[in-house]
Amino acid sequence: MEYLQTQGISLPRLGLGTFRMQGDACRAAVESALGLGYRHIDTAEMYGNEEAIGAAIAASRVARSELHVTTKVWNENLAPDAIRRAFDTSLKKLRLDRIDLYLVHWPAKNMNLPAMFETLMKLKAEGRTRAIGVANFNIALLKTVVEQIKAEIACNQVEYHVMLDQTPLRQYMASKSIPLVAYCPLAQGRAAADATLTAIGRKHGATAAQVALKWLLDQDGVAAIPKASRPESQKSNLGALNVGLDDEDMQAIAGLPKDRRCVNPGFAPAWD
């Protein structure tokens, strides 16, 4: 497994996304992933599965030092006191001594960014989370956090895949040495069904999904967190690390539509 070094943490470049996984099924999926060698588990307060993930981690006997766990505070809990309450609840449910990476899940219209990041930076200073970051922040919001508040953020987690161009955002983040963690890296199944990716995969003895994941992982400063509940899917996603894409493949992928955004709730920021 390759790692990204960011703000004092080592972030495995391929992790397990757990959105919409619940209860025993979620616990089984995380136990399976840890057994296969995954060491990066991504969850959130809003997913309602932190208890199941905590149980899976406890049962796994994976050394805590080997494990990276990301969780997130929901956008209704961005007042300083609410952040602390949400953090405490997440930590308890996950049964951990500390969080590895704590993110603001989505920006909110009425948020007080300086107060939010003062609280988050205190949680880090107290050793309760090893690093802090954001998700779903556009360039304008990132500039405020990084250039005005001067918060040291370990990543911005955003939707990114072969069918969605994120070049301006990536360029800004690269200029500030901020990694991008790609969620929906398979475009909610669209990548796996794409004829161009299927043809590239056939050439390399790989699946279309593996091609889509390797396209992301071949980019500097990018990690990916595909959701996979079945062991065979988890294993297949790990296999993406062994796919080698050539210039012809990259040109074909560049020709795919790049405007297919899968996640765009009403409270999303104005995407750049």
Number of C-alpha atoms within 10 A of each C-alpha: 12 12 14 16 16 17 17 9 15 16 27 21 22 28 30 25 24 24 19 13 22 18 13 14 13 23 23 20 24 30 21 20 27 21 14 13 14 22 23 23 22 21 23 21 17 15 15 18 23 27 20 23 29 20 19 22 23 16 11 15 10 14 10 14 7 11 17 19 22 21 25 25 23 20 18 14 18 25 17 16 12 15 22 17 13 18 24 13 15 26 19 15 18 23 17 16 12 21 23 22 24 29 23 26 24 21 22 17 10 10 14 13 17 15 14 18 22 14 18 26 19 12 21 19 12 10 14 20 21 18 25 26 25 23 20 21 24 18 18 13 15 20 16 14 20 15 12 10 15 12 18 18 25 26 26 25 24 23 23 24 25 25 22 17 17 18 9 12 20 20 13 14 20 15 9 14 17 23 22 25 24 26 25 20 28 27 22 15 11 16 23 17 13 14 11 16 24 19 17 22 21 13 12 13 11 20 23 24 26 24 31 26 27 22 20 22 19 14 10 12 21 22 27 28 24 25 23 22 21 15 17 12 15 23 16 16 24 20 16 21 18 11 18 14 16 9 8 10 18 12 10 13 19 13 11 15 11 15 11 15 15 14 14 12 7 6 11 15 17 10 12 10
